[in-house]
Amino acid sequence: MKILLVSMNSIHFQRWTDQLKDSGHDLYWFHILDGGYSNKLPWVNQIVDWKQKYPNLKGRIFIKKKFPRLYKKLSFLIENDVKKIFEEKLKEIKPDLVHSFVLYISCTPILKVMQKYYDLPWIYSSWGSDLYYFKEIPKYKQDILKVLSRINYLFADCKRDTSLARNLGFKGGFLGVYPGGGGFNYKESDAYIRPISERKTILIKGYQGRSGKAIEVLKALEAISNELKNYNIIVFGGDEEVANYIVGQDLSKKLAVKTLLRKDFLPHNKILELMGEALIYIGNSNSDGMPNTLLEAIAQGAFPIQSNPGGASAEVIEHHENGLLIEDCNSIEEIKNHVLTVIENSELLERAFGINLNRVKPKFERALIKKQVLEAYKKVLKS
């Protein structure tokens, strides 16, 4: 079977695609945002460097950075049209199915082309905030409704989004609920897991901006700083706004806090090592789906305190059993009380550690997920 994947380049896309290696399928990847060849996927037929009409045009990057509005007006003279190039590749490859990852990045730009080829099966993978957040924005909701009326099959990273898709007009078939990057390979990361008695770190996902709420977490920890004197606070993937807040509030005088900025790029194995040493992991967002970092923290034995937009996190966390759910991501009081609950309850820590490592973690093992995903693709071919 020929599968044409449409996606930006990301670690989640690379991991998902890696599941299809040696599956007998011919894989093609249309890099929707353009970009160079990926050495991470050498066995995939990559459609890259397609965007620029004149790749060596002098001054193009300067104009794009300094005069973005002017560049946008002139872009039709400089850049190829994504719909035109995609349709050319579609005719050339003649795929058995098209699979797009993330609606507004990889579905909307090619929608008009896919509407012309209505008999060609089209799969859409919903990740993170894709439906839950953007359905509230009129401009994006229009795109969502149009895309879902054409899509034939759906993968989602949480059950919440399967219900959302139906409510938004999706009438196709569901292929399963799986992490955005497929399953996890635990062979290397298991070596980083430390016993509870050796853990003294509170690890915080440092996203702010549109959906992240890391500053609310820091405010909660600041409010109970006296109770946290024996703990190290590490903020990873920190946005500049979060780093500026820590400096501006002079939090280092109250908390033993360290910030690892997103722009500085932390190797993935280092993140897993931090999770394996963390007593508590806190992720706080107003719209995420099933965060890969949450699942990784669970697998590394960190006690999860996670926001629960639309009930997504409750699919893996049973409140007060194997973690704690933040129902109001803006509530400093709720987050503060959750942290106090954990550090004062060794029985809860031990119970959650056992449940997460023995019952939750195995459900997301890579070989298991890979087998299910490959069966889902076969289902599309047979239908």
N, C-alpha and C positions, 0 to 999 in steps of 0.2 A: 504494500500500500504506500502511495505517495502522500506524505503529510506536509502541508505548507504551514509553518508556524509564523505568526505575526506578533512581534513583541519588541520592546526596547531591550537593551542588554542589562541584565541584573543578575545578582547571585541566585535569586529565586528562580528566574527563568533558566539559568544554566543548570541548576539542580534538577528542575522538572524535566528538562530535555535529556539530561544524562540518564534518566530512567528508560529512555527509548533506545539507548545504545545497544547494538547487537540484537535488536528485537525483530529484525527482518524487514523493517519499514525503511523506505527512503525518506530521509528528513531534509527539508529545505527551510531556511529561516530568512524571512524578509525583515530586516532591521528597520522597523518603522520610523525611528528617529535618525536613521542613517548612522554612520560610524564605521570604524575600521574592523578588520578581521579579528575574531575572537579566538585566541589560542586555547581557550577553555573548551571549545567545541570543534575540534579539528575534523571530526568525522561527519559534520553537518555541512550541507551545501549552503553557503552563506551568501546572501544577497546584500552586499554592503557597498558603501561609496557610490551610491546611485543619485544622490541629491543634487550635487553641484553640476551645472552645465559647463562651467569653466573652472575646474578644480584649482588651476594655478593662477587664477585672477588676482592680481596684486591689489591690496587695499581692501579686500572684501571683509576680512576679519576686523580690521580697524573701523570700518563704517558700521559694521554690525554692533560693535561694542559702544562706539561713541555716538552713533546716530541711529538707534534702533527703529524709530518711526520711519525714517527715510529708507532704511534697509527693507522694512516690511513693504513699503510702497513699491520698491523696485525688485522685490524678491521674484516676481514672475519672469523677470529678465535674466535672473541669476540662477534660480533653482528650478529643478524639474518638478512637475506636479506629481504628488504621491499617487493619486488615483490613476494617472496615465501609466506610470512605471509599474504599479502593482498589477494593473490589468495586463500589461505586456508580459509580465512574469507568469501570471496566471495562465495565459494562453500558451506560453512556452513550456511550462512545467506540467500542466494538465493534472493537478493534484486530485486525489480521491476525497480529500477533505481539507478545510482550512481551520486552523485553531488560533484564535486571538487571545492575548493575555492583557487584561485591564481594558475596560470599556472605552474610556475617553481618550486613551492613548492609541490603542490598537484596533478598536472596532469602528469608532466614528469616522476616522479618516478614509476607510475603505468601504463604508456602508453602501454608497451609490454603486460601486463596482459589484459588490456581493448581491445587491438587489437585481442586477442584470443577469446574474448567474444563480437563479433561484433554486435550481435543482442540486447545486453543489452544497454538500453538508458543511455547516459552519458551527464550530464549537467556540464557546466563550468561557474563559476562566475568570471568575470574580474574585478579586483580592481586596483585603483591607476595607478601605472606606468607599470602594467603588460604587456601591449602590446605597448604602446606609447614609453616607454624608451627602453625596451629590444629588440624591433624589430631592433634597430640600432646596436646591438652587434651580430656579425655573429654566435657565438656559441649558443646563446639563440634563435636567429631567426630560426635556424634549428629545435630546439625543438618546437618553436611556430608553424611552418609550419606542423610538424608531428602531433602535438596534435590537431590543428584545423581541420585537415583532418579526424580525428576520432570522434571529438565531435559532438553530435547530437543537443544540445540546448545550448543557451547562455543567461545568465543574465549579464548586464553590469551596472556600476555605472554612465556612461555618454554616450550620443548618439555618441560622437566621436569614442568610441571603437567599436560600432556596425559597423561603416563604415570601420574602420581599420581591423576588423576581416574578413569582406567580401574581402577586398583587399589582405588579407593574405591567402585566400583560404578556409575560412569557408563557408560551403554550407548548414548548418543546419538551425534550426528555432530559432528566437529570442523570448525570454520569457518576455522581458521588461527591462526598465532602472530604477533602484532603488538604493537608497543609500546602500553602502556595508553592513551595519548592519540592513537594513530594515528601517522602519519608526521611528519616534521619539515620545516619550511620553512626552507631554508638561505639564502634571499636576503639577509636582514638580518644574520644571525649570521656569515656568511662575512667580513664587513668587520672582524670582531674578531680574526680569526686572525693570529697573529704568527709569524714564523720561529723555529725552535728557538733560534737564537743570541741572541734577545732575551728569552728566557723564564728567569726566576729565581724563580718562585713554586711552592710546593707547596700545592695546594688540597685541603682535607679536608672531606668532608661531615660535618657536626657532630652527627649524630643519636646519641643514647644511649638511655636508657629501655629499653623491652621488647626491641628488636631491634638498635638501633644500637650500634656498638662504636668510637666516635670516641676515647674515652679511651685505649683500647689503642693506637691509632695515635699519639696524643700521647706516650704512654710510650715507644714505639719511637723517635720522633724525639728525645725527650729523651736517650735512651741514646746517640745519635750526634750530639749537638748540636755537637761540635767540627767535624764534617764538614759541617755545614749553616750555617756562619757566613755564607756568601755567598748564602743563600736566604731569601726571605720565606715565612712560613707563614701561610696564611689559612684560617680555619675558617668555613665558611658554613652557614647554617641551624642554628646552634649551639643546643643545649638548655642550660637553666640549669645543669644538672649538669656539662656540659662547661665552661661559662664559670667556674663555681665551682672546678673542678679546676685550670684554668689560673691563676687567682688564688691559690688555696690552695697550689699548688706553686711559685708565683712563677716560672712558665716564661719570662716575658718577660726574665728575667736570662740565660737560656740560649739562647732562640730568639727570632727576630724574628717574634713571633706576633701576629696580629690576629684578633679574633672578631667575626663578624657574626651576631647572635642571630636565631633563627627568629621570635621574637615581634615583632621590629622590621620584618619583611617586606622582603626584598630583591627589587626588580623583576626579572622573569625575564630581561630583556635585559642587566641588570647581571651576573647569574650567567653568562650566555653570554660576556660580555666578560671576566670573570675566567677562565673556562675557556680562552678564546682566548689569554690571557697566561700560563697556567700551564704549567710544564714537566711536572709530575706531578699527576695527580688520584688521590686515594685515597678509596675508598668501602668501608666495612667493616660488615657486618651478619651476623646469625646465621640469617637466613631470607628475605631479599628474593628476589623473582623476577628479572625483567630490569629493573634500575633505569633510569628515563628519564634520570637524571643521568649515568649511565655512558655511555649512547648519545650524549648531548649532549657530554660531555667528549671522547669519541672523535672526534666530528664537528668539534670545535674544535681538535683536534690535541694535546691534553694526553695524556701517556703514562698509561694507566690501570693502577692497582694496585687490584684489586677482589676482595673476598671471593667465594667460589664455592659457596654453599649448595646442596647437591643437584646440583651441576654446571651450574647456570643460567648463570653468567657465562662458562663455557667454550664456550657456544654462539656467543659473539662474540669471545672472547679466546683466541688460541692462545698458551699459555705460552711466554715468551721469544721470541716473534715480534712480536706487536703489543700486548703488555702482559704483566702478571704476575698470577697468581691466588693469592689468600690462601686456603689450604686449611683453616687453623685460625684463625678470627677472633679467638681469645683469645691467640694466640701473638705476644707482643711481639718475640721473637727472629726469627720468620719475617718479620714486617712490616719490622723493622729491616734485615734482610738484603736484602729486595726493594728498599728505597729506596737502599741502598748500591750494589746492582747497577746501578740506573738511572743514578745520578749519576756512576758510574765507567765507563760504557759508552756512548760517543757513537754507536758503530755501531748498537747496539740502539735508541737513541732515533731515529736517522735512519730505520732500517728500519720501526719501528712507525709513525712519522709518515706515511711513504708508504703503507703498507698500510691504515692507518685512514682516511686521506683519500681514497684512490683505489679501495679495494676494499670496505671495510666501510660507510663512510658512505653511498654511493649506494643501498644496500639498504633504507635507511630513509627515503628521500626521500618527501615528502608525497604528491605526485601518484601515485607508484607504489603506495604503501600504500592510498591512497583508492580507486583503481581496483579493487584486490583485495578491499577491504572491501565495496564496493558489489556486487561479483559474489557475495560470500558471502551478503549479504542476499537477492539474487535466488534463490540456491540454496534458501534456506529457503522462499521463496514458491512455488517450483516443486515442492517435494517434497510 
